């Protein structure tokens, strides 16, 4: 799980629970997949042993001030003071496209007796989801705890992430040792083998984030670069936090400085924004679609509206044809400024004079895979646990005797399609969990294909975007599928629809664990001009 500074991480946790509801467009009221052709559905702690350290008074400067990652935004003495004395207990309503779908609770302060380190950051997030049957609701929960030493430079001692959904429970625990980090993942109470990871430079700066800021002393242009450990990539990644503006607003009858900050995660195109007053974060947002808003506890937990799998849809203005027959599709796509649509042989993108994009989708292999991409997408991760014994054994069984990599990929796609029950009510956290349960929506199909492919020696990654669900309903739905390296190129495959090469009704928005595409949830538009000089639908079977 990518570990942003606290509000970025909280936003990421929101995304983790919202994704299953956003993805997998459906054509009918049944929780089953449809017929092919119609889509119906680092520094380590001096005391990392777990004891509570004594809180160090803020009388020292941690590290070289010139190299301090907090920059001029959070000076060393500010962080030291917060670790020594700070306490936060904040509640947030979670809104998706204007609807309140859950709540979040943030606590910062002294670690409890028996917990590691001396300073703790705790997050709890709950999202209410609705199944396809009216009134069938479920609740998904994520709890995250990060523990830091109280001596400068306040290094990460341990992190714990627990995700509870109706489909099961997944817990990750990352512990600092003198040699580096050790990651242990537990699925349904069964622990996998420990995974060694390199040391991290993450400190309490990542946890304190905007809560350590006094908007009255901020000035536009102030910045900091915060390292945080990403257990999926097994390395530190950075977030660049920049003050965009400071204005005076009247809050509760008092004129108060309010700062707007931009947070950009390493490798992402789209930032998220924070509004900060005093030492309090008033609001965190990703695009205009996902917003966390400061509220009191009672208000945060009230008036929730369940998010249904059919709520997120993008209408299109004309029929496009039978999706699995489409080999080429021409669209005009509008996205917010700054968002870059992925482009390649399978998705050619050209900017129009009106700011929108002409997009030509084709059912062909995509761009060449770089050596780094191939290497990175062969490694197991906590989510794509290709090294799980059951996953590795099944990959060997499925691909035994395969004549080529293409044959291996085709067999994996067919097996996943044939053996997973189709359901929009799941949210499984690991490929081995999907294999054990043999049920899932597009997310689980894509996850298991990626793990089986990696276990079979084929670089693979999950991708996200939109699919056309068919002429009967006439809209694009959020979807996940898989890309596998075949003959040196990334080839889209979709096990949800038994497609060894994804049809041209797939619009790619995000690759791997990128969350950029989620910033366009309520801002993307799609239209389909007819082919020149014909009356045919926009999709053709060339």
Secondary structure, 3 states (H helix, E strand, C coil): CCCCCHHHHHHHHHHHHHHHHHECCCCCCCCCCCCCCCCCCCCCCCCCCCCCCCCCCCCCCCCCHHHCCCCCCCCHHHHHHHHHHCCEEEEEEEEECCEEEEEEEEEEEECCCCCCCCEEEEEEEEEEEECCCCCCEEEEEEEEEEEECCCCCCEEEEEEEEEEECCEEEEEEEEEECCEEEEEEEECCEECCCEEECCCCCECHHHHHHHHCCHHHCCCCCEEEEEEEECCCCEEEEEEEEEEEEEEEEECCEEEEEEEEEEEECCCCCCEEEEEECCEEEEEEECCCEEEEEECHHHHCCCCCCEECCCCEEECCCCCCCHHHCCEEEEEEECCCCCCCCCECCEEEEECCCCCEEEEEECCCCCECCHHHHHHCCCCCCCCCCCCHHHHHHHHHHHCCCCCHHHHHHHHHHHHHHHCEECCCCCCCCHHHHHHHCEECHHHHHHHHHHHHHHCCCCEEEEEEEEECCCCCCEEEEEEEEEEEECCEEEEEEHHHCECCCCCCEEEEEECCCCHHHHHCCCCEEECCCCCCCCCCCEECC
